[in-house]
Every structure is written in C-alpha cells, then in structure tokens.
Amino acid sequence: MTILVTGATGHVGRLVVNELVEAGEQVRALTRDPAKANFPAQVEVVRGDLTEPDSVPFDGVDRVYLFPVAETAHEVVARAKDVRRFVVLSSGAVTFGMDTQFHLPVEQAVEASGAEWTHVRAGEFALNRLFMWGPSVRADGTVWEPNPDAQSYPMHEADIAAVAVRALLDDGHAGQAYTLTGPQVLTTREQVACVGQAIGRELRIRDVTTAEALEFYRRQGGFAAQVAPFLLGEEGYEGGEAETVWDLTPSPDVERVLGRPGLSFARWADDHRDDWAGQRPD
C-alpha cells in the first residue's frame, strides 16, 4: 500500500511523511522541488504540483493526504480513481461557516468521489506567532500587539499531523470532520510569556494601536502582511467585514483521536526555541 502525501514539504506534510515512515508505511512524497525535500531514503520523492493535476502520480496509490488547493481539487480527485481513502488538510473556519472558497471546495471534491474521506479541520497554527512575531523578537525583544488580552487557542502543528496519520492508517475515521484546536485558551500576553520563557528572554508587548500594528506588519511583508488584517480583527477570513462570533471552547477532537491531550502552547514554544533565533521561516 502506497500513501501519497501532497504538500509533503509543508509544515504539516513533512511531519505526516516522517510519522508514516516511522510506522513502516510506503510513502510517496509530492513536492515541487525534490532537491529540497530532504526525506529519509525510503521515501519515494516525486516532482508534482497540485495546480497541474496531470503531474500528480496516483499509480499504485491507495490513500492520500491531500493539501488544499481549491482551484484544481475536483480535477485532482477525478484522476485518483483507485484511491480508497482521502484525508484532507482543512480548516476550522469551515466548521464556523467562514470558509467557502479555500478549504470547503476541497472537502466537497473528496466527498463526491465515492472514496472514504476524513477532514482534518485545523485551528490557528501556533506557527503564525513565529512568522508574525519572529522578526521583532529577534530585533529588540518586542511584540507589536494592540490587544494583548485577546484570547485564542493556537495549536501545535504536530497534533494536526498526528490526527491526519491516524485517519490515514486506522479504520473508524471515515466520514468524520475533526475540528482541531489547542488544548487551552490563552491571552496574547500569556503566549508572549511562554515564548519568552522558552527562549530565555524577557519579551515586551508594544503598546500600539491596531492601525500601527497593521502598518508594522505590512512593512514586514510576506506572510505577516497577508494575514495581519484577519489576525488583528480588521477583516474576515475571506476578506470583507470581520466575523465576530467565535467559539473559544477548545475542541475535544485531538484527544478523542489520539487518546492524549493536545500539546500545549508552552510545549510548542519550547519545540521551536531555536527557530526564534534563526531566520524567519518560509
């Protein structure tokens, strides 16, 4: 049985590949740049791109971890005629009715395929904190945040990967849409303190307005500039007006699937201790 992992060099996909290898599975890893894949020797690394459905090699594949690319999802799934099981990397924004363009079309494509499916609806990645705060933490030990007492439950990407692997390998997950969150609700102030403790530095939250924070992240560019309007509550998930209704009750689905509590934000910060001192991740 070959398991195809698409988006294999992504932050979750890479962990999925490694866990499947540890479980003794035959893995085919799809990436646009095999030279940068750096996987164990037993992984079959293939060049392909989900935006080009004909490039995705489904021969001999029984199960697929599917990275979400809405524009071509139906074409990709239509080519996977012999695939028995799909596990989709989706978003909790689908659960809350905010996502109709990015992840929902991928879910709909696999549901229409006739194969078994499981949706792994990930909540906010704790990695967002690293991408947003990393440059200023490295520069002067500060975080630009206008709402330090705002609450959220960012989650460790390792929990997302672990749930996906269980859904790929174990029976009993077909037809399930798991909404995943971190195990505890924390204020931004508490999250900054966790990062400071992990890296052994006292970090300071800058007292700024939302407009000042938005301008700062726009100047920072890249991912931060893209997501700052949403994360700071100025835009909705798909643009337009910000959504105001969020359920801040942690979901039980990580523990339900894995048989253990989700990994804490403090654990995540500690696991990424070296990343805070390095270059900003892609």
Summary of the structure (lengths in Angstrom):
residues: 282
radius of gyration: 19.1
end to end distance: 32.1
largest distance: 56.2
contacts: 903
relative contact order: 0.14
helix: 40%
strand: 18%
